[in-house]
Amino acid sequence: MKITKAVIPAAGFGTRFLPATKSTPKEMLPILDKPVIQYIVEEAVASGIKDIVFIVSNGKETLESHFDVNFEIEQKLIEAEKKDFLREVRKISRLANFVYIRQDIYNTYGNGAAVLCAKPVVKNEPFAVLWGDNIVDAKIPRLKQILKVFNKYGNPVLAADETDDEGTKKYGIAEGPEVSKNVIKAKKIMEKPGPKKTKSRLAIKGGYALTPDIIPILEKTRRGRGNEIWLTDAIAALLKKRPIYVCKVDGKVYDTGYPLGWLQTNVDYALKRKDIGPDFKKYLKNLNI
């Protein structure tokens, strides 16, 4: 079946960015003039996704409002004859069909628990998962690359990127042989194993094409590291029942879930902008660092 739904977990507290995230969801932190979450949604839409399922919690109302129609702002822009801004604002609510599901993050911890919340919407269909803080700068959208592999093999596919020793402590790690260019058939999947427990440096980052049989496995998955239910643990269990593939993403992966990664993303995206890039580059060169 063709994947047309994407689940985006966005229920976390964003503690790494406190106090900024005390009242603003981390997914709404801007990369220049656009919030992180909009980049993720645009990637999904460019990959053929029609329905976006946000997993949210209390305090995420600004995220919901961002993808809703704002008649007051639109009217002001019409009166001011700011057609370019009006077009940009209007297209946001028209990107996809948006569904919001609340996660009880006080009792159900972990990204696996968040994905499980989407069960009533995804039902018995395959679906995509995108984390709300991973942006990929690529000619072909990351999810589109994943879906191409999924359509070829008909089995779950995980997006991955090379990492270092420190990354093995931050990300799930996959091991296995390469079966075609940039495609690995997974033999083992581990959640944040650390550099001593694996020779692989292939980190699972932010994108998944999953089959519906992951749902009953998630329902039985016990809490693991940090007393949380991890999607990676469920995928590792699914690996015992069916093949799982890993797609090395062709593009630069940005992790905006950390202050340094968020700052690096802003700098790189600013330098690429034709309207501000040249002046910003001059500014950086003149810094006495």
C-alpha positions in Angstrom: 0.0 0.0 0.0 1.1 3.5 -0.7 2.1 5.6 2.3 0.0 8.7 2.6 0.1 9.4 6.3 2.9 10.8 8.4 3.1 10.8 12.2 5.0 13.6 13.8 5.6 13.3 17.5 5.6 16.7 19.1 4.6 16.2 22.7 7.9 16.7 24.5 8.8 19.5 26.9 11.9 20.7 25.0 13.9 21.0 28.3 17.2 21.6 26.4 15.9 25.0 25.4 14.5 26.2 28.7 13.5 28.9 29.5 12.6 29.7 25.8 10.4 26.6 25.6 8.5 27.3 28.9 5.7 28.8 26.8 6.9 28.1 23.2 7.1 24.5 21.9 10.6 23.6 20.7 9.1 22.6 17.4 8.1 26.3 16.9 11.6 27.6 17.4 12.5 29.4 14.1 15.0 28.5 11.5 15.2 32.1 10.2 11.6 33.1 9.5 10.0 29.6 9.6 9.5 27.3 12.5 11.3 23.9 12.6 8.1 22.0 12.4 7.1 23.6 9.1 10.2 22.3 7.4 9.3 18.8 8.5 5.7 19.1 7.2 6.9 20.6 3.9 9.3 17.6 3.5 6.4 15.2 4.1 4.1 16.9 1.6 6.9 17.1 -1.0 7.2 13.3 -0.6 3.5 12.6 -1.4 2.0 12.7 2.1 -1.6 13.8 2.4 -2.4 13.4 6.1 -0.2 14.8 8.9 -0.8 13.3 12.4 0.7 15.4 15.1 1.1 13.8 18.5 0.9 16.7 20.9 0.5 17.5 24.6 -0.8 20.4 26.7 1.0 23.6 25.8 1.2 22.9 22.1 -1.6 25.2 21.1 0.7 27.5 19.2 1.8 24.6 17.0 -1.9 23.8 16.2 -2.6 27.5 15.5 0.3 27.8 13.1 -1.3 25.2 10.8 -4.8 26.7 11.1 -6.3 29.6 9.1 -5.8 33.0 10.7 -8.4 35.3 9.2 -7.3 38.4 11.1 -3.7 38.2 9.8 -4.9 37.5 6.3 -7.3 40.5 6.3 -4.5 42.8 7.6 -2.2 41.6 4.8 -5.0 42.1 2.2 -5.5 45.6 3.4 -1.8 46.3 3.4 -1.6 44.8 -0.1 1.3 42.5 1.0 0.5 39.8 -1.5 3.8 37.8 -1.0 3.2 37.5 2.7 -0.4 36.6 2.2 0.5 33.8 -0.1 3.0 32.4 2.3 0.5 32.5 5.3 -2.3 31.0 3.3 -0.4 28.1 2.0 0.5 26.8 5.5 -3.0 25.7 6.4 -3.4 24.2 2.9 -0.3 22.0 3.0 -2.1 18.8 4.2 -4.9 17.4 6.3 -3.9 17.9 9.9 -4.9 15.6 12.7 -4.0 16.2 16.4 -3.8 13.5 19.0 -3.0 14.2 22.7 -0.4 12.1 24.4 -0.5 11.7 28.2 3.2 12.4 28.6 2.8 12.2 32.4 2.0 8.5 32.2 3.3 7.3 28.8 6.9 8.2 28.2 9.0 7.8 25.1 8.9 8.2 21.3 7.5 4.7 21.0 4.5 5.7 23.1 4.0 8.7 21.0 3.9 6.7 17.8 1.4 4.2 19.4 -1.0 7.2 20.0 -1.5 7.3 16.2 -3.1 3.8 16.2 -6.7 5.1 15.7 -5.6 7.0 12.6 -3.1 4.8 10.9 -5.2 1.7 11.5 -3.9 -1.2 9.3 -2.0 1.0 6.8 1.7 1.5 6.5 2.8 5.0 7.6 5.7 7.3 7.9 7.2 8.8 11.1 9.2 12.0 11.2 10.7 13.5 14.3 9.8 17.2 14.8 13.4 18.3 15.3 15.4 16.7 12.4 15.7 18.8 9.2 17.5 17.4 6.1 18.8 19.7 3.4 18.6 17.4 0.3 17.8 17.8 -3.4 15.4 14.8 -3.0 13.4 15.0 0.2 14.6 12.5 2.8 11.2 10.9 3.2 10.9 10.6 -0.6 14.2 8.7 -0.6 12.9 6.4 2.2 9.6 5.7 0.4 11.5 4.8 -2.8 13.2 2.0 -0.8 10.0 1.0 0.9 8.2 0.7 -2.4 11.0 -1.5 -3.7 11.2 -3.9 -0.8 7.8 -3.6 0.8 9.3 -3.7 4.3 10.1 -1.1 7.0 12.8 1.4 6.1 14.7 3.7 8.5 16.6 6.8 7.5 20.2 6.9 8.6 23.3 9.0 8.6 26.9 8.4 9.6 27.8 9.5 13.1 30.8 9.5 15.5 31.5 7.8 18.8 29.4 10.5 20.6 26.5 9.9 18.3 26.2 6.3 19.4 25.2 7.7 22.7 22.5 9.9 21.2 20.9 7.9 18.4 19.7 4.4 17.6 22.4 2.4 15.7 21.9 -0.1 12.9 24.3 -2.9 11.8 24.1 -4.9 8.6 25.4 -5.4 5.0 24.8 -3.0 2.1 22.4 -4.6 -0.4 22.4 -1.8 -2.9 23.7 1.7 -3.1 23.0 3.5 0.2 20.7 0.7 1.3 21.5 -1.7 4.2 19.6 -4.8 5.3 19.6 -4.5 9.0 20.9 -7.4 11.1 20.8 -5.6 14.4 19.3 -2.4 15.8 20.2 -0.9 19.1 19.0 2.2 21.1 21.9 4.4 22.0 24.4 1.6 22.6 27.5 3.7 23.1 30.8 3.2 21.1 31.9 0.1 23.0 28.9 -2.0 22.2 28.9 -1.6 18.4 31.4 -1.1 15.6 28.7 0.6 13.4 28.4 4.3 13.2 25.2 4.3 11.2 22.8 6.4 13.2 19.0 6.2 12.7 17.9 9.8 12.3 14.5 11.1 12.2 12.6 9.3 9.4 10.8 5.9 9.1 8.5 4.1 6.7 6.7 1.5 8.9 4.3 -1.3 8.4 1.2 -1.6 10.6 2.6 -4.7 12.4 4.7 -2.3 14.4 1.6 -1.3 16.4 1.0 -4.5 18.3 4.7 -4.8 19.0 4.7 -1.3 20.5 1.7 -2.3 22.7 3.9 -5.0 24.2 7.2 -3.1 24.3 8.4 -2.6 27.9 10.0 0.6 29.1 13.7 0.7 28.4 16.4 3.3 28.7 15.3 6.2 30.9 12.1 4.3 31.8 10.7 5.2 28.3 9.1 3.2 25.5 11.5 3.5 22.6 10.5 3.0 18.9 13.9 1.6 18.3 13.3 -1.3 20.7 10.0 -2.1 19.0 11.7 -2.1 15.6 14.4 -4.4 16.9 11.7 -6.8 18.0 10.0 -6.5 14.5 13.4 -7.3 12.9 13.0 -10.9 14.3 9.8 -11.3 12.3 10.5 -9.5 9.0 13.3 -7.8 7.0 14.1 -4.2 7.8 16.1 -1.8 5.6 18.2 1.2 6.4 18.5 4.1 3.8 21.6 6.3 4.0 20.1 9.7 3.3 21.7 11.7 0.6 21.7 15.1 2.2 22.9 17.0 5.2 21.0 16.1 8.4 20.5 18.8 11.0 19.5 18.0 14.6 17.7 21.1 15.9 16.8 19.3 19.1 20.0 20.6 20.7 21.0 24.3 21.0 24.2 23.9 19.0 22.5 22.0 16.2 19.7 24.6 16.1 22.2 27.4 15.9 24.2 25.6 13.1 21.1 25.1 11.1 20.2 28.8 11.3 23.7 29.8 10.2 23.8 27.4 7.2 20.3 28.2 6.1 21.0 32.0 6.4 24.1 31.6 4.2 22.1 29.9 1.5 19.5 32.7 1.4 20.0 35.0 -1.6 18.4 38.0 0.2 20.5 37.9 3.3 23.3 35.3 2.6 25.9 37.7 1.1 25.6 40.3 3.9 25.6 37.6 6.6 28.7 36.0 5.1 30.5 39.4 5.2 29.4 39.8 8.8 30.8 36.4 9.8 34.1 37.1 8.0 34.5 40.4 10.0 34.0 38.8 13.3 37.1 38.8 15.4 37.1 35.1 16.4 
